[in-house]
Amino acid sequence: MSPDKSLVLLGGAHVHLSDHLTHIEKRGWRVSQVFDREPAREEALCARLDADRVQLSDLAALNVQGVIICSETAFHEEDITAALTVGLPVFVEKPIAGSAEAARRCASLATEKEVILATGYFLRRSEALNHLRDRINDGALGKVIEARGRFSHDGGYADWLDLDCWMTDPELACYGGFVDEAVHVIDLLQWLVGPINSGQAITGNALGWPVDDHGAAVIDFAAQPATGVVDAGWTDSEMRLELDMVCEAGWARLRSGVLELGLRGQEQPVETTQLPPLDAGEGVEPFLDALEGKDARGLVPPQEAGRVNILLDQMKLRRG
């Protein structure tokens, strides 16, 4: 394997690591070095990936093209800083960091170093949602008045996701189950409608972990008169990505993987698009595109990823 297709992995805690590895390997890239703060996990990852162990202090000497960060959220800033400081492009799982101030520092460092810092908000990769954004921007639906998004699943009750881990430890996760899914909706709505001025959330704890497991928030967009609602968490009855947008001249609705766009006064949509199954691993694709010098559609600028954390801390959701 040529070194120009090699990456270093910092942390293997995140549940979507396997999704990213599938995309990385399919693109002809490989993880050649691994650093993890848990020795047993580090050993297992090295064996699985045929990779060498490294320390953060080794990054400057590595012959790699980029960094994948899937560590616990509490360590994101340390890992991002170590990589950016030596000029290595970074892909980090969401959220970009564990607080607004940490996110600001990371984004500022990426700007100062002029190095890529991408975050795994994979919904920006969707062709259907890109089309919706184009229709909003070209005025086909008119000014947005209301926007409601839901991203939730049944992982708290079902057996497909083990949440008795760092994700429910406030010292490591920094946020709870509401934020774990809400960050995708917040990033999507800011991408579609524009910056959010403020928000207020109510969270609940149905399962007894030290962090919340579901919640809802009302938000106020800078682009008046737009208002919004975010629903998210781990306690739904199924996996759901839903979107409702009411505009001056039309509307948009996403249900069960079908996106419909319509005109005001008409119940039937004028456009209908079927979305493919959700794949969080697509979040790494724009990063790999950028490393390969291709058009990196869906690459999330660090300042925009940081705006998500700013809103979260304004809602006073941070724990730990």
Residue pairs with C-beta under 8 A, 6 or more apart in sequence:
1 30
1 32
3 32
3 63
3 64
3 65
4 65
5 28
5 29
5 30
5 65
6 29
6 30
6 31
6 32
6 33
6 63
6 64
6 65
7 24
7 29
7 30
7 31
7 32
7 64
7 65
7 66
7 67
7 68
8 31
8 32
8 33
8 34
8 35
8 54
8 59
8 62
8 64
8 66
8 67
8 68
8 88
9 17
9 31
9 33
9 34
9 35
9 36
9 45
9 49
9 51
9 67
9 68
9 69
9 70
10 35
10 36
10 56
10 67
10 68
10 69
10 70
10 71
10 79
10 82
10 83
11 35
11 36
11 37
11 69
11 70
11 71
11 72
11 75
11 79
12 34
12 36
12 41
12 42
12 45
12 70
12 71
13 36
13 38
13 41
13 70
13 71
13 72
13 165
13 166
14 70
14 71
14 93
15 161
15 167
16 70
16 93
16 120
16 280
16 281
16 283
17 70
17 93
19 279
19 280
19 281
20 68
20 70
20 91
20 93
20 120
20 280
20 281
20 283
20 284
21 31
21 49
21 281
22 281
23 281
23 282
23 284
23 285
23 288
24 30
24 31
24 68
24 284
24 288
27 285
27 288
29 288
30 49
31 45
31 49
31 51
31 68
32 51
32 52
32 62
32 64
33 51
33 52
33 53
33 54
33 58
33 62
33 64
34 42
34 45
34 46
34 49
34 51
34 52
34 53
34 54
35 42
35 53
35 54
35 55
35 56
35 58
36 42
36 45
36 71
37 71
37 75
42 53
43 53
45 51
46 52
46 53
54 62
56 78
56 79
56 82
57 82
59 67
59 82
59 83
59 86
59 88
60 86
64 88
65 89
65 291
66 88
66 89
66 90
66 91
66 116
66 287
66 291
67 79
67 83
67 88
67 89
67 90
67 91
68 91
68 284
69 76
69 79
69 80
69 83
69 90
69 91
69 92
69 93
70 93
71 79
72 166
72 172
72 173
73 95
73 97
73 98
73 172
73 173
73 174
73 175
74 98
74 171
74 172
74 173
74 174
74 320
75 172
76 92
76 95
76 96
76 97
76 98
76 102
76 106
77 97
77 98
77 102
77 105
77 106
79 92
80 90
80 92
80 96
80 97
80 106
80 109
80 117
81 105
81 106
81 109
83 89
83 90
84 90
84 106
84 109
84 110
84 113
84 115
84 117
85 109
85 113
87 113
87 115
88 115
89 115
89 116
89 117
89 118
89 287
89 290
89 291
90 110
90 115
90 116
90 117
90 118
91 118
91 119
91 120
91 283
91 284
91 287
92 117
92 118
92 119
92 120
93 119
93 120
93 283
94 119
94 120
94 121
94 183
94 184
94 187
94 283
94 305
94 308
95 103
95 119
95 175
95 179
95 183
95 305
95 308
95 309
95 312
96 103
96 106
96 107
96 117
96 119
96 302
96 305
96 306
96 308
96 309
97 103
97 105
97 106
97 306
97 309
98 174
98 175
98 318
98 320
99 174
99 309
99 313
99 318
100 306
100 309
100 310
100 312
100 313
100 314
102 309
103 305
103 306
103 308
103 309
103 310
104 306
104 310
106 117
106 302
106 306
107 117
107 302
107 303
107 305
107 306
109 117
110 116
110 117
110 302
111 302
111 303
116 287
116 290
116 291
116 299
117 302
117 305
118 286
118 287
118 290
118 299
118 300
118 302
119 283
119 300
119 302
119 305
120 280
120 283
120 284
121 183
121 184
121 187
121 188
121 283
121 300
121 305
122 184
122 279
122 280
122 281
122 282
122 283
122 298
123 129
123 184
123 187
123 188
123 241
124 130
124 187
124 188
124 191
124 286
124 297
124 298
124 300
125 282
125 283
125 285
125 286
125 297
125 298
126 275
127 273
128 259
128 273
128 274
128 275
129 188
129 192
129 259
129 275
130 297
131 273
132 192
132 245
132 252
132 259
132 261
133 191
133 192
135 141
135 252
135 261
136 144
136 192
136 193
136 245
136 247
139 249
140 249
140 250
141 245
141 247
141 248
141 249
141 250
141 251
141 252
141 261
142 247
142 248
142 249
142 250
142 264
143 223
143 225
143 226
143 247
143 248
144 192
144 193
144 221
144 223
144 226
144 245
144 246
144 247
145 225
145 226
145 227
145 246
145 247
145 248
146 226
146 227
146 228
146 244
146 245
146 246
147 189
147 192
147 193
147 221
147 226
147 227
147 228
147 229
147 243
147 244
147 245
147 246
148 228
148 229
148 230
148 231
148 242
148 243
148 244
148 245
149 185
149 188
149 189
149 228
149 229
149 230
149 231
149 242
149 243
149 244
150 185
150 230
150 231
150 232
150 240
150 241
150 242
150 243
151 181
151 182
151 184
151 185
151 231
151 232
151 240
151 241
151 242
152 181
152 214
152 231
152 232
152 233
152 234
152 235
152 236
152 239
152 240
153 161
153 181
153 234
153 236
153 238
153 239
153 240
154 234
154 235
154 236
154 237
154 238
154 239
155 161
155 163
155 234
156 163
156 177
156 206
156 207
156 213
156 214
156 233
156 234
156 235
157 207
157 235
161 234
163 177
163 207
163 209
163 234
166 172
166 173
167 173
167 180
167 211
168 176
168 177
168 209
168 210
168 211
169 210
169 211
170 176
170 210
170 211
170 319
170 320
171 320
172 320
173 180
173 211
173 319
173 320
174 318
174 319
174 320
175 211
175 312
175 317
175 318
175 319
176 203
176 209
176 211
176 212
176 213
176 215
176 317
176 319
177 209
177 211
177 212
177 213
177 214
177 215
177 232
177 233
177 234
177 235
178 201
178 203
178 212
178 213
178 214
178 215
178 217
178 232
178 233
178 317
179 232
179 312
179 317
180 232
180 233
180 234
181 232
181 233
181 234
182 201
182 215
182 217
182 230
182 232
182 233
183 308
183 312
184 232
185 230
185 231
185 232
186 196
186 219
186 230
186 308
186 311
186 312
187 300
187 304
187 305
187 308
188 243
189 196
189 219
189 221
189 228
189 230
190 196
190 304
190 307
190 308
191 304
192 245
193 221
193 223
193 226
193 228
194 221
194 222
194 223
194 226
195 221
195 222
195 223
195 307
196 219
196 220
196 221
196 222
196 228
196 307
196 311
197 220
197 221
197 222
198 219
198 220
198 311
198 314
199 217
199 218
199 219
199 220
199 230
199 311
199 314
199 315
200 217
200 218
200 315
201 215
201 216
201 217
201 230
201 315
201 317
202 215
202 216
202 217
203 212
203 214
203 215
203 317
204 212
204 213
204 214
204 215
204 233
204 235
205 211
205 212
205 213
206 213
206 214
206 235
207 213
207 234
207 235
210 319
211 319
212 233
212 317
213 233
213 234
213 235
214 232
214 233
214 234
214 235
214 236
215 231
215 232
215 233
216 229
216 230
216 231
216 232
217 229
217 230
217 315
218 227
218 228
218 229
219 227
219 228
219 229
219 230
219 311
220 227
220 228
221 227
221 228
239 278
241 254
241 257
241 278
242 254
242 255
243 252
243 253
243 254
243 259
244 251
244 252
244 253
244 254
245 251
245 252
245 253
247 264
248 264
249 263
249 264
250 261
250 262
250 263
250 264
251 261
251 262
251 263
251 264
252 259
252 260
252 261
252 262
253 259
253 260
253 262
253 269
254 260
254 275
257 274
257 275
257 276
257 277
258 272
258 273
258 274
258 275
259 272
259 273
259 274
259 275
260 269
260 271
260 272
260 273
261 269
261 270
261 271
261 272
262 268
262 269
262 270
262 271
263 270
282 298
283 298
285 298
286 296
286 297
286 298
286 299
286 300
287 296
287 299
289 295
289 296
289 297
289 299
290 296
290 299
312 318
